[in-house]
Every structure is written in C-alpha cells, then in structure tokens.
Amino acid sequence: QVQLVESGGGLVQPGGSLNLSCATSGSIRSVYAIGWYRQAPGKQRELVAHISGGGSTHYGSSVKGRFTISRDNAKNTVYLQMNSLEPEDTAVYYCNAEHPNGLLVYWGQGTQVTVSS
C-alpha cells in the first residue's frame, strides 16, 4: 500500500518558520520525484517546490529564497523548510510523488499551514 503522510503544519506568526515532512511508504522509492503543492481557499493548487530522484530542485516564484526542499532517502522522507512566512502562504500543503515514467502519481492528505498574527 502506497502512502504519503504530511506533518508539521500549524499556526505561525508572520516572519516565522515551519518544517513540513512528507513520509513515504509502500512502493515509493528514491527514484520518485517529490513535490510540495499548496491550495488556498478559492484558489487553484500550485506547485511550491519539487525535488527529483537525483536531487535537482525547483521552486515556485513566490517562495524562492524562503523555502527549501530536501530529501532523506534513508528515512523515505522529504522536508520543506519554510522561513519568513507570510499570510499569503496560508494554505493546505500537499505532498506528491511521481514516478519518472509519469504513470504513477500519489498524493498525501494534506496539512494545514496558517500564517497569522
């Protein structure tokens, strides 16, 4: 059974930090690319950050320089370190795993991040 479980969300003040985790299990291996997406109320889901099986990273323009994605293949976990958080970062954050062939795609259940004073 394939699972992606996000954790680490919560309420934080503007300028604060959070570190999200995406724990993978089942048939997901280090070859999978992992992406973090977010969806705010009334908005479309958008890519936040992406890391390939080889470790190459890509960031959405609104988070570049503030967020860092990394992966620990030994722990089957991908992290999203979020710094200098802004109210506009408030959303449900989802973890996504995609096989290089593009035919196998999995999603987690999401974790809420709220940035507010």
C-alpha positions in Angstrom: 0.0 0.0 0.0 1.4 3.4 -1.0 1.2 6.1 1.5 2.3 9.7 1.8 1.8 11.3 5.2 2.4 15.0 5.7 3.1 16.5 9.1 4.5 19.7 10.6 1.7 22.1 9.7 0.2 24.6 12.2 -0.3 28.2 13.1 2.7 30.5 13.0 3.1 34.3 13.1 4.3 36.3 10.1 8.0 36.0 9.8 8.1 32.7 11.5 9.2 29.2 10.3 7.8 25.8 9.9 9.3 22.5 8.7 6.9 20.2 6.9 7.6 16.5 6.5 6.3 14.0 3.9 6.9 10.4 4.9 6.5 7.9 2.1 5.9 4.2 2.3 5.0 1.3 0.2 6.5 1.0 -3.3 7.7 4.7 -3.4 11.5 4.6 -3.7 14.1 7.2 -4.1 13.7 7.3 -7.9 10.3 9.1 -7.4 10.2 12.8 -7.7 8.5 14.5 -4.8 6.6 17.8 -4.9 5.0 20.1 -2.4 1.9 21.8 -3.6 -0.5 24.1 -1.8 -4.1 25.2 -2.2 -5.6 28.2 -0.5 -9.4 28.7 -0.3 -10.8 29.7 -3.6 -7.6 29.3 -5.4 -6.1 26.6 -7.6 -3.5 24.2 -6.3 0.0 25.4 -7.1 3.5 24.0 -7.1 5.6 25.1 -4.2 8.7 23.1 -4.6 9.9 19.9 -6.3 12.8 17.6 -5.9 13.8 14.9 -8.4 15.1 11.4 -7.7 18.5 12.8 -8.5 18.2 15.7 -6.1 17.5 18.5 -8.5 15.2 21.2 -7.1 12.7 23.7 -8.4 10.7 26.3 -6.6 7.6 28.4 -7.3 8.5 32.0 -7.8 6.6 33.2 -4.7 8.6 31.0 -2.3 12.1 31.1 -3.9 14.7 32.2 -1.4 12.4 31.5 1.6 11.6 27.7 1.3 14.0 24.8 0.9 13.1 21.3 -0.1 15.3 18.3 0.8 15.0 14.6 1.0 16.4 11.9 3.2 16.2 8.6 1.2 17.3 6.5 4.1 14.3 7.7 6.0 12.0 7.9 3.0 11.1 11.4 4.0 11.0 14.7 2.1 11.1 18.0 4.0 10.0 21.5 3.3 11.7 24.2 5.4 9.6 27.3 5.3 11.2 30.6 6.5 10.0 34.2 6.5 6.4 33.0 6.3 3.8 35.4 5.1 0.0 35.4 5.5 -0.2 34.7 1.7 1.5 31.3 2.5 -1.7 30.2 4.3 -3.0 27.1 2.6 -3.3 23.3 2.8 0.1 21.8 1.8 0.1 18.5 -0.1 2.9 16.1 -0.8 3.0 14.4 -4.2 5.1 11.5 -5.5 5.6 10.9 -9.2 7.4 8.0 -10.9 9.8 9.2 -13.7 7.5 7.4 -16.2 4.7 9.8 -15.3 2.2 6.9 -14.9 2.3 6.5 -11.2 1.3 9.5 -9.1 0.3 9.6 -5.5 -0.9 12.3 -3.1 -1.0 12.8 0.6 -4.0 14.0 2.6 -2.5 17.5 3.2 -1.5 19.5 6.3 -2.8 23.0 7.1 -0.5 25.9 7.4 -1.9 29.2 8.8 0.2 32.3 9.0 -1.5 34.9 11.1 -0.8 37.3 14.0 
